[in-house]
Amino acid sequence: MSQNPLRWAIRHISSSLFYVFPLCIVRVYTSLIRLFPLHLGQFCVFVFSRMGPVELLHMSVFSQSFSPCGRFLAAGNNYGEIAIFSLSAALSPDATNLSQKPVLLFTAHEGPIFSLLSTDCHLLSAGNGEISAWSWTELIKKNAKPLWTRRPNYKSSLEIPEINSMIINPRDNSLVVGGGDNNIHIMDLEHGAFKSVLHGHSDYIHCITVREREGEILSGGEDGAVRIWDSRTGQSVHCIEVYKYEDCARPQYGKWISCVTTDSDWMLCGGGPSLSLWHLRSLSPTSVFPLTGCQRQAAFYQDMILAVGEGPFVSHCLLGGEVKAEIPCTPQSLNTLQLNTNSTEHRVLTVGGSSDHIDVFTNLSYRAFSLSF
């Protein structure tokens, strides 16, 4: 120690502050941007895009939704962030690497965002136990301020179950929500209040879809059941336990149902059991698809079926049960698949999963480029 203890202390403290103070400023500045993205506008894009390599390495994209105009894509990740991408810019002949970055990136929820859904003018996002609404008009202007946030009527105020799936029922303009409390909650969008609860699943719900013409809601859960509900009475009218069908069962993967979708009298479902095509009038499987791993999302497209799940590819299947092609993707495992039908000019397929990249297909036969957080 120097002969003057006071001088020694001042010199070492000031030296430490030289290194520590700038780091504190950066952390405070980043925290302010996370708290007040509305006031800092587009600057949040640049700060968030500098997320550390460890965070980017462990990022997963769980949900996507196209804007009503079809020119923008919203994507939600496991950090509770929503990124808004401009498809117009990314698809432009003059596109640069910056065109494939978000025009807006903000923290919407504390936990992962498992579901995003667009209405005529709003983007709905589901976090842990809550749903928030955002104006697409304001998001496009880079203003991220929720219009409202609602929580379903859970049994306990301390309960915070995840919300895994949301869909609009056009028959009565209601929002149908399913998640970790094993129940389906119905919200009246006009009045912003939850009006009913459908009980029947014995474990948490992964996926929901509707058959508008028949007035039916279909749900798939961890209990291995696909339940068909009469949306007018709230009663479960059919229960299909897919894992009990020998052609579909895969005990090594479990019995849970992670995806369900319909087209007229036909239903696609899969998860632990093999992805299979069902005729809903006879409630029987007509095709079983020999795909490896568990499928997390599937969609009807023209005379094909598109599916994603465990594996770095989009599967193209024929209705008869044959796998036509497997198109390589960037993420090693896929969670979400979306077709943009809102704009003919920006008609693309986008897929996301265990990566900070979202692959974009302008032609279903190959990946055109990737958007990235």
C-alpha positions as CSV (number, residue, x, y, z in Angstrom):
1,M,0.0,0.0,0.0
2,S,1.2,3.5,-0.8
3,Q,2.3,5.8,2.0
4,N,-0.9,7.8,1.7
5,P,-3.9,5.5,2.2
6,L,-6.4,8.1,1.1
7,R,-4.6,8.7,-2.2
8,W,-4.4,4.9,-2.8
9,A,-8.1,4.5,-2.2
10,I,-9.1,7.3,-4.5
11,R,-6.8,6.0,-7.3
12,H,-8.2,2.5,-7.1
13,I,-11.8,3.4,-6.7
14,S,-11.7,5.8,-9.7
15,S,-9.9,3.1,-11.7
16,S,-12.8,0.7,-10.9
17,L,-15.4,3.2,-11.8
18,F,-13.8,3.8,-15.1
19,Y,-14.7,0.2,-16.1
20,V,-17.9,-0.3,-14.1
21,F,-19.7,3.0,-14.8
22,P,-20.0,2.6,-18.6
23,L,-21.3,-1.0,-18.1
24,C,-23.9,0.3,-15.6
25,I,-25.0,3.0,-18.0
26,V,-25.5,0.4,-20.8
27,R,-27.5,-1.9,-18.5
28,V,-29.7,1.0,-17.3
29,Y,-30.2,2.2,-20.9
30,T,-31.1,-1.3,-22.0
31,S,-33.6,-1.6,-19.1
32,L,-35.2,1.7,-20.0
33,I,-35.7,0.6,-23.5
34,R,-37.3,-2.7,-22.4
35,L,-39.6,-0.7,-20.1
36,F,-40.4,2.2,-22.4
37,P,-40.3,0.9,-26.0
38,L,-43.1,3.4,-27.0
39,H,-41.0,6.5,-26.2
40,L,-37.8,5.2,-27.7
41,G,-39.3,4.2,-31.0
42,Q,-37.1,2.3,-33.4
43,F,-34.0,2.5,-31.3
44,C,-35.2,-0.6,-29.5
45,V,-34.6,-2.5,-32.7
46,F,-30.8,-1.9,-32.6
47,V,-30.4,-2.5,-28.9
48,F,-32.4,-5.8,-28.9
49,S,-30.7,-7.0,-32.0
50,R,-27.5,-7.0,-29.9
51,M,-28.8,-9.7,-27.6
52,G,-25.9,-11.8,-26.5
53,P,-24.7,-14.9,-28.3
54,V,-25.9,-17.2,-25.4
55,E,-29.4,-15.7,-25.5
56,L,-29.6,-16.0,-29.3
57,L,-28.3,-19.6,-29.2
58,H,-31.1,-20.5,-26.8
59,M,-33.9,-18.6,-28.5
60,S,-37.0,-20.4,-29.8
61,V,-39.7,-18.9,-31.9
62,F,-43.1,-20.3,-30.8
63,S,-45.7,-18.3,-32.6
64,Q,-46.4,-16.2,-35.8
65,S,-49.2,-14.1,-37.2
66,F,-49.5,-12.0,-40.4
67,S,-50.9,-8.5,-40.3
68,P,-54.4,-8.1,-41.9
69,C,-52.8,-6.4,-44.9
70,G,-50.3,-9.2,-45.3
71,R,-47.3,-6.9,-45.5
72,F,-46.0,-7.6,-42.0
73,L,-45.2,-10.6,-39.9
74,A,-45.3,-10.8,-36.1
75,A,-43.3,-13.5,-34.3
76,G,-43.1,-14.4,-30.6
77,N,-40.2,-16.0,-28.8
78,N,-39.3,-17.7,-25.5
79,Y,-38.1,-14.4,-24.0
80,G,-41.6,-12.8,-24.2
81,E,-40.6,-10.6,-27.1
82,I,-42.6,-9.8,-30.2
83,A,-40.7,-8.9,-33.5
84,I,-42.5,-7.1,-36.3
85,F,-41.0,-7.8,-39.7
86,S,-41.7,-5.9,-43.0
87,L,-42.4,-8.5,-45.7
88,S,-42.5,-5.7,-48.2
89,A,-38.9,-4.7,-47.4
90,A,-37.7,-8.3,-47.1
91,L,-39.2,-9.4,-50.5
92,S,-38.1,-6.2,-52.3
93,P,-35.5,-6.6,-55.1
94,D,-33.4,-4.0,-53.3
95,A,-33.6,-5.9,-50.0
96,T,-30.5,-5.9,-47.8
97,N,-29.5,-7.8,-44.6
98,L,-31.2,-5.0,-42.6
99,S,-34.4,-5.7,-44.5
100,Q,-34.5,-9.1,-42.8
101,K,-34.3,-7.6,-39.3
102,P,-37.4,-6.5,-37.2
103,V,-38.7,-3.0,-37.8
104,L,-39.9,-3.2,-34.2
105,L,-38.9,-5.5,-31.3
106,F,-40.4,-5.2,-27.8
107,T,-41.1,-7.2,-24.7
108,A,-44.8,-8.0,-24.5
109,H,-44.9,-10.6,-21.7
110,E,-42.8,-11.9,-18.9
111,G,-42.8,-15.5,-20.2
112,P,-42.8,-17.2,-23.6
113,I,-45.3,-16.2,-26.2
114,F,-46.9,-19.5,-27.3
115,S,-49.7,-17.9,-29.4
116,L,-50.2,-14.9,-31.7
117,L,-53.4,-14.1,-33.5
118,S,-54.5,-11.3,-35.8
119,T,-58.0,-9.9,-36.1
120,D,-59.2,-7.3,-38.6
121,C,-57.2,-4.6,-36.8
122,H,-55.5,-6.1,-33.7
123,L,-52.7,-8.4,-32.8
124,L,-53.5,-10.7,-29.8
125,S,-50.6,-12.2,-27.9
126,A,-50.7,-14.8,-25.1
127,G,-48.2,-14.9,-22.3
128,N,-48.2,-16.7,-19.0
129,G,-51.9,-16.5,-17.9
130,E,-52.8,-13.3,-19.8
131,I,-53.8,-12.0,-23.2
132,S,-52.8,-8.6,-24.6
133,A,-54.2,-6.7,-27.6
134,W,-52.1,-4.4,-29.8
135,S,-53.2,-2.1,-32.6
136,W,-51.6,-3.2,-35.9
137,T,-51.8,0.5,-37.1
138,E,-49.7,1.5,-34.1
139,L,-47.3,-1.4,-34.4
140,I,-46.6,-0.5,-38.0
141,K,-45.8,3.1,-36.7
142,K,-43.4,1.5,-34.3
143,N,-45.6,2.2,-31.2
144,A,-45.8,-0.7,-28.9
145,K,-48.4,0.0,-26.3
146,P,-51.1,-2.6,-25.4
147,L,-54.7,-1.6,-25.8
148,W,-55.8,-4.0,-23.1
149,T,-54.6,-7.0,-21.1
150,R,-57.1,-9.7,-19.8
151,R,-56.8,-12.8,-17.7
152,P,-59.2,-15.7,-18.0
153,N,-61.2,-16.6,-14.9
154,Y,-58.8,-19.0,-13.2
155,K,-59.8,-21.0,-10.1
156,S,-57.1,-19.2,-8.0
157,S,-55.7,-15.7,-8.3
158,L,-52.3,-17.2,-7.7
159,E,-52.6,-19.5,-10.7
160,I,-50.6,-18.5,-13.8
161,P,-51.1,-21.3,-16.4
162,E,-49.6,-20.8,-19.8
163,I,-51.9,-20.1,-22.8
164,N,-51.0,-22.4,-25.6
165,S,-53.5,-21.6,-28.3
166,M,-56.1,-19.0,-29.4
167,I,-58.5,-18.8,-32.3
168,I,-61.4,-16.6,-33.3
169,N,-64.9,-18.2,-33.6
170,P,-66.5,-16.1,-36.4
171,R,-69.9,-17.4,-35.6
172,D,-70.2,-15.2,-32.5
173,N,-67.0,-13.1,-32.7
174,S,-65.5,-14.8,-29.6
175,L,-62.0,-15.6,-28.7
176,V,-61.4,-19.3,-27.8
177,V,-58.4,-19.9,-25.5
178,G,-56.8,-23.1,-24.3
179,G,-53.8,-23.7,-22.0
180,G,-52.4,-25.0,-18.8
181,D,-55.5,-25.1,-16.6
182,N,-57.0,-27.9,-18.7
183,N,-60.0,-25.7,-19.7
184,I,-61.2,-23.7,-22.7
185,H,-62.1,-20.1,-22.0
186,I,-64.5,-18.1,-24.3
187,M,-64.1,-14.4,-24.4
188,D,-66.6,-12.0,-25.9
189,L,-64.4,-9.7,-28.0
190,E,-67.1,-7.0,-28.4
191,H,-67.3,-6.5,-24.6
192,G,-63.8,-7.7,-23.6
193,A,-65.1,-10.1,-21.0
194,F,-64.8,-13.9,-20.6
195,K,-68.2,-15.4,-20.7
196,S,-67.9,-19.2,-20.3
197,V,-65.6,-22.1,-19.6
198,L,-65.6,-25.5,-21.2
199,H,-64.5,-28.4,-18.9
200,G,-63.5,-31.8,-20.1
201,H,-59.8,-32.3,-20.6
202,S,-57.9,-33.9,-17.7
203,D,-54.6,-32.3,-18.6
204,Y,-53.4,-29.1,-20.3
205,I,-54.6,-28.1,-23.7
206,H,-52.1,-27.7,-26.6
207,C,-54.2,-26.7,-29.6
208,I,-57.6,-25.4,-30.6
209,T,-59.4,-24.9,-33.9
210,V,-63.0,-24.2,-35.0
211,R,-65.5,-25.5,-37.6
212,E,-67.5,-22.4,-38.3
213,R,-70.2,-24.0,-40.4
214,E,-70.9,-26.7,-37.9
215,G,-70.6,-24.4,-34.9
216,E,-67.9,-26.7,-33.4
217,I,-64.7,-26.2,-31.4
218,L,-62.0,-28.8,-31.5
219,S,-59.2,-29.1,-28.9
220,G,-56.2,-31.4,-28.4
221,G,-54.5,-32.0,-25.1
222,E,-51.8,-33.6,-23.1
223,D,-54.4,-36.2,-22.1
224,G,-54.3,-37.6,-25.6
225,A,-57.9,-36.6,-26.5
226,V,-59.3,-34.6,-29.3
227,R,-62.6,-33.2,-28.0
228,I,-65.3,-31.8,-30.3
229,W,-67.5,-29.2,-28.6
230,D,-70.8,-27.6,-29.5
231,S,-70.0,-23.9,-29.3
232,R,-73.6,-23.0,-28.7
233,T,-74.2,-25.3,-25.6
234,G,-70.6,-25.6,-24.4
235,Q,-70.9,-29.4,-24.3
236,S,-68.4,-31.9,-25.4
237,V,-70.2,-34.0,-28.1
238,H,-67.3,-36.3,-29.1
239,C,-64.0,-37.4,-27.7
240,I,-61.4,-39.1,-29.9
241,E,-58.6,-40.8,-28.0
242,V,-56.1,-41.0,-30.9
243,Y,-53.5,-43.0,-29.1
244,K,-55.9,-45.9,-28.7
245,Y,-56.0,-46.5,-32.5
246,E,-53.3,-49.0,-33.4
247,D,-52.3,-47.4,-36.7
248,C,-51.8,-44.0,-34.9
249,A,-50.3,-45.1,-31.6
250,R,-46.6,-44.5,-30.8
251,P,-46.2,-45.3,-27.1
252,Q,-42.5,-44.3,-27.3
253,Y,-43.6,-40.6,-27.9
254,G,-46.6,-40.5,-25.5
255,K,-50.3,-39.8,-26.2
256,W,-50.4,-36.0,-26.2
257,I,-51.9,-34.1,-29.1
258,S,-50.0,-31.0,-30.1
259,C,-51.7,-30.0,-33.3
260,V,-55.2,-30.1,-34.7
261,T,-56.7,-28.4,-37.8
262,T,-59.8,-28.9,-40.0
263,D,-60.9,-28.5,-43.6
264,S,-64.6,-29.1,-44.1
265,D,-65.3,-32.7,-43.0
266,W,-61.6,-33.5,-42.5
267,M,-59.3,-33.2,-39.5
268,L,-55.6,-33.4,-39.1
269,C,-54.1,-34.2,-35.7
270,G,-50.8,-35.5,-34.3
271,G,-48.2,-35.2,-31.6
272,G,-47.2,-38.3,-29.7
273,P,-49.4,-40.4,-32.0
274,S,-48.6,-40.2,-35.7
275,L,-50.0,-37.3,-37.7
276,S,-53.2,-38.6,-39.2
277,L,-56.1,-37.5,-41.4
278,W,-59.6,-38.2,-40.0
279,H,-63.1,-38.1,-41.6
280,L,-65.2,-36.2,-39.0
281,R,-68.6,-37.6,-40.1
282,S,-67.4,-41.2,-39.4
283,L,-64.9,-40.2,-36.7
284,S,-62.3,-42.6,-38.2
285,P,-58.7,-42.2,-39.5
286,T,-58.3,-42.5,-43.3
287,S,-54.5,-41.8,-43.6
288,V,-51.6,-42.1,-41.3
289,F,-48.4,-40.2,-42.3
290,P,-45.0,-42.0,-41.6
291,L,-43.2,-39.0,-40.3
292,T,-40.4,-39.2,-37.8
293,G,-40.7,-37.5,-34.4
294,C,-43.6,-35.5,-33.1
295,Q,-45.4,-33.0,-35.3
296,R,-46.2,-29.7,-33.7
297,Q,-48.2,-27.9,-36.4
298,A,-49.8,-28.9,-39.6
299,A,-51.9,-27.2,-42.3
300,F,-54.0,-28.1,-45.3
301,Y,-52.7,-26.5,-48.5
302,Q,-54.3,-27.1,-51.9
303,D,-54.1,-30.9,-52.4
304,M,-51.3,-31.3,-49.8
305,I,-50.6,-31.3,-46.2
306,L,-47.7,-29.3,-44.7
307,A,-46.3,-30.3,-41.3
308,V,-43.4,-29.3,-39.0
309,G,-42.1,-30.7,-35.8
310,E,-39.0,-32.5,-34.6
311,G,-36.5,-32.2,-37.4
312,P,-35.0,-29.4,-39.6
313,F,-37.5,-29.7,-42.5
314,V,-41.1,-28.9,-43.7
315,S,-42.8,-32.2,-44.7
316,H,-45.0,-32.2,-47.8
317,C,-47.6,-35.0,-47.6
318,L,-50.2,-36.2,-50.0
319,L,-53.8,-36.8,-48.7
320,G,-53.4,-40.5,-49.2
321,G,-50.6,-40.8,-46.6
322,E,-47.5,-40.5,-48.7
323,V,-44.6,-38.2,-47.8
324,K,-43.9,-36.3,-51.0
325,A,-40.9,-34.2,-49.9
326,E,-39.0,-32.9,-46.9
327,I,-37.7,-29.4,-47.4
328,P,-34.6,-28.4,-45.3
329,C,-34.9,-25.5,-42.9
330,T,-32.5,-23.5,-40.7
331,P,-33.8,-24.4,-37.2
332,Q,-33.1,-28.0,-36.1
333,S,-36.6,-28.3,-34.6
334,L,-39.7,-26.5,-35.7
335,N,-42.6,-25.1,-33.7
336,T,-44.7,-22.9,-36.0
337,L,-45.8,-22.8,-39.6
338,Q,-47.8,-20.0,-41.2
339,L,-49.1,-19.4,-44.7
340,N,-49.8,-15.8,-45.7
341,T,-53.2,-15.7,-47.4
342,N,-53.8,-12.0,-46.6
343,S,-51.8,-10.7,-49.6
344,T,-51.2,-12.2,-53.1
345,E,-48.2,-9.9,-53.5
346,H,-46.6,-11.3,-50.3
347,R,-47.8,-14.9,-50.4
348,V,-45.2,-16.8,-48.5
349,L,-44.7,-19.7,-46.1
350,T,-42.8,-18.9,-42.9
351,V,-41.5,-21.4,-40.3
352,G,-39.8,-20.9,-36.9
353,G,-38.4,-23.1,-34.2
354,S,-35.3,-23.6,-32.1
355,S,-33.4,-20.7,-33.6
356,D,-33.5,-16.9,-33.8
357,H,-34.1,-17.3,-37.6
358,I,-37.5,-17.6,-39.3
359,D,-37.3,-19.2,-42.7
360,V,-39.3,-17.7,-45.6
361,F,-40.4,-19.7,-48.6
362,T,-41.6,-17.9,-51.7
363,N,-41.7,-21.3,-53.4
364,L,-42.6,-24.3,-51.3
365,S,-39.8,-26.3,-52.8
366,Y,-36.9,-24.3,-51.2
367,R,-36.1,-21.7,-48.6
368,A,-35.7,-18.3,-50.1
369,F,-34.1,-16.5,-47.1
370,S,-34.4,-16.1,-43.3
371,L,-35.6,-13.3,-41.1
372,S,-33.8,-13.0,-37.8
373,F,-34.3,-11.4,-34.4
